[in-house]
Amino acid sequence: MRVKTWCAILAAAALLAGCKSKEPASETKPVETAKTETPAPTAEPAETKPAASEAAAAPETKPASPAKPGNLLKPSTLQEKAPDKYEVKFKTTRGDFTVQVTRAWSPLGADRFYNLVKAHFYDNTAFFRVVSGFVVQFGIAEKPGVSTAWKHTEFADDPVTQSNKRGALSFATAGPNTRTTQIFINLKDNPRLDGMGFSPFAVVEGSGMNVVEMMYEGYGDNAGPDQDQIEKQGTPYLKKGWPKLDYIQSASLVESGPTPAPAPAKKVK
């Protein structure tokens, strides 16, 4: 009797062990990399920043002999103060438009934009994020080397003195005091962005918004490119996966010509 009892106990234990071995182990979900494009049109224009685990870039040391002014690979050479007002002409795949910058609105933003435009940072770059009825975003360099050089060039926020109205330009951010090179143009009045610290520094002039509103919007946020990959691979990545995107062919300062001398007064005979 004892033998039968022990056999029954052993058989039950074996069966229980067999059931446990077939039970799937708890699945570990992969850590989802934060999307660089915000999933909803109501999300603020975001700029990708390195993960917290990524080591911070070492502080840039000044070279013994200063680099050539205007060198995009040396951001420290692009530190000019912008004029009180200036204009920038954008030539794009949809046509041309001009923006007027007022430094008093956002001094640090106006200075950074001035230096980037003067060095032709925005030439041949994509409008990589177009969300209908919200914003058009641009400002990742054409070449990975340039993106790398500017990745850790954050500058402080400016107080918000203007509203993010239709046609206004502001820098995208990844949080307080993280502006670098990315900019968005408001496609409609977005007053909620004012309270989030987005400080407009310029506005599209005249009928230029007719051009801005034609930028290809078919990819939106859900099917658009990944900002990290644009920075790492450059324009070839965009051309391959998102062939319908529109581009800035050039963005250049509008030179203000000398004030014409007044015509000499005619002598009255």
GIHU-V123807 format. One record per residue. PSI is psi in whole degrees, -180 to 180 (999 if undefined). OMEGA is omega in whole degrees, -180 to 180 (999 if undefined). Layout:
PSI;OMEGA, PSI;OMEGA
This chain:
-42;179, -40;-180, -44;-180, -40;-180, -47;179, -39;178, -40;-180, -41;-180, -45;-180, -40;-180, -41;179, -41;179, -42;180, -41;-180, -42;179, -43;178, -40;180, -39;179, -40;-179, -35;-178, -25;180, -13;-179, 125;-177, 140;176, 153;180, 127;-176, 130;177, 118;-179, 134;180, 146;178, 126;-178, 123;177, 133;-179, 128;179, 138;179, -24;175, 133;179, 140;-171, -18;-177, 142;-180, -19;-179, -6;-180, 147;-176, 156;178, 117;-174, 146;175, 134;-179, 137;175, 159;-180, 151;177, 160;-176, -28;-178, -15;-178, 133;-178, 140;179, 146;-180, 142;179, 145;-180, 137;-177, 129;179, 144;-179, 130;179, 157;-179, -42;176, 128;-175, 141;178, 162;-179, 131;-180, 140;178, 10;-179, 112;-177, -23;179, -4;178, 81;-178, -27;-179, -14;178, -3;-176, 76;-173, 28;-178, 151;172, 134;-178, 156;172, 163;179, -38;175, 142;175, 164;-179, 148;177, 129;179, 126;177, 125;169, 121;-174, 174;178, -7;177, -4;-176, -174;-176, 149;170, 159;-177, 142;175, 145;176, 128;-179, 134;176, 109;-173, -35;-178, -25;180, -41;-175, 81;-170, -48;-178, -38;178, -42;179, -38;179, -46;-179, -46;-180, -42;-180, -47;-178, -38;178, -43;179, -44;-178, -33;179, 4;177, 35;178, -40;-172, -5;179, 136;176, 29;176, 159;-172, 151;163, 84;-168, -14;179, 114;178, 111;-180, 113;-176, 132;178, 16;-180, -82;-177, 160;166, 125;-174, 142;179, 176;173, 20;171, 131;-172, 156;179, -36;-174, 137;-179, -36;-179, -38;179, -41;177, -42;179, -42;-178, -31;-175, 3;-173, -33;-177, 42;-179, 42;-179, 144;174, 160;-171, 155;177, 151;171, 151;172, 146;179, 110;-179, -16;180, 161;179, 152;177, 71;179, 167;177, 128;179, -10;-180, 146;178, 134;176, 159;175, 139;172, 156;-179, 169;172, 25;-177, -179;-179, 136;174, 43;-179, 18;-179, 141;176, -82;-174, -17;-174, 140;-175, 151;173, 151;175, 127;-180, 127;178, -14;175, 176;175, 122;-180, 66;-175, -23;-179, -24;180, -22;179, -47;-178, -9;179, 3;174, 6;179, 117;-171, 105;178, 141;179, -7;-176, 171;179, 145;177, 133;-176, 152;170, -130;-177, 15;-177, -26;180, -22;175, -34;178, -47;-178, -40;-177, -7;178, -5;-179, 140;-174, 125;-174, 6;-172, -27;-178, -29;178, -148;178, -31;-173, -28;-176, 15;-178, 173;-178, 163;179, 127;-176, -40;179, -42;-178, -33;175, -44;-179, -37;-176, -33;-173, -19;179, -163;-174, -36;179, -35;177, -42;-180, -43;-177, -35;-178, -46;-173, -23;-175, 67;-171, -16;-176, -2;-180, 149;175, 159;-173, 154;168, 117;177, -39;174, 149;174, 117;-173, 152;178, 138;176, 114;-178, 126;176, 121;-178, 163;179, 146;179, 124;-178, 142;179, 143;180, 144;180, 141;-180, 142;-180, 139;178, 137;179, 133;177, 122;-180, 999;999
